[in-house]
Amino acid sequence: MGLRDEHREVTRQKVLAAVLELVAEGSFEELSVPAVSRRSGVSVATIYRYFPNKDQLLAAAAAEPSQRATTSTDRPPRRESDDDLAHHVRVMWNEFSTNLPLQRHQLSSEAGRDMR
């Protein structure tokens, strides 16, 4: 991965982290692209370059918990009886449970309907 690609990924992660933080802190209905811009330090225009509309931004943020679960190195301790799948599912649900408002939006949004 080149330097430009790394920079894009860092920017993308900053934006998605800001969305997840804002959802965790308050009302989902008040979430806006300008608020994400202020929180992430990324311009509104750049956010729209990565995510063409708010639904796609929210869909990407909603997918973050499963992405984190599959790549996380900070996982809860495994139980002796866990197999790999059970452990993965437990970690994934822990990540999802921290972002329930975002998950609900994904299910009811146009982007979420398209993914189903």
C-alpha positions, -999 to 999 in steps of 0.1 A, spaced: 0 0 0 14 33 -10 16 65 10 -14 80 -7 -35 49 0 -25 49 36 -35 86 39 -69 78 23 -74 50 48 -64 72 78 -88 99 66 -116 74 61 -111 59 96 -111 94 111 -145 101 95 -160 68 105 -147 71 141 -163 105 143 -196 91 132 -194 63 158 -184 88 186 -213 112 177 -238 83 177 -225 71 211 -228 106 226 -262 117 215 -292 117 194 -289 99 161 -313 123 145 -290 152 152 -261 136 133 -250 157 103 -221 157 79 -210 191 92 -209 177 128 -189 147 115 -166 172 97 -160 192 129 -154 161 150 -130 144 125 -112 175 114 -119 165 78 -137 190 55 -173 184 44 -162 182 8 -137 155 16 -163 135 35 -186 137 4 -156 126 -18 -154 94 3 -191 89 9 -214 105 -18 -243 108 6 -252 106 43 -268 71 39 -236 57 25 -216 74 53 -238 58 79 -238 24 61 -200 24 62 -199 34 98 -225 7 106 -202 -18 90 -172 -7 111 -180 -29 141 -178 -61 121 -147 -48 104 -131 -41 138 -142 -75 151 -124 -93 123 -92 -73 126 -92 -65 164 -61 -74 184 -77 -62 215 -102 -90 219 -117 -103 251 -100 -133 266 -110 -166 250 -128 -192 270 -115 -228 270 -147 -240 254 -146 -214 226 -140 -224 190 -129 -197 166 -163 -190 152 -179 -186 186 -152 -163 197 -155 -142 165 -193 -139 169 -189 -128 206 -164 -101 196 -185 -90 167 -217 -87 188 -197 -67 215 -188 -43 187 -223 -41 173 -239 -35 207 -219 -3 212 -235 11 180 -272 1 181 -286 35 169 -264 33 138 -274 -4 132 -311 6 134 -306 34 109 -288 10 85 -318 -13 86 -343 14 78 -322 35 54 -322 33 16 -286 21 16 -295 -6 41 -324 -18 20 -301 -19 -10 -276 -40 8 -302 -66 18 
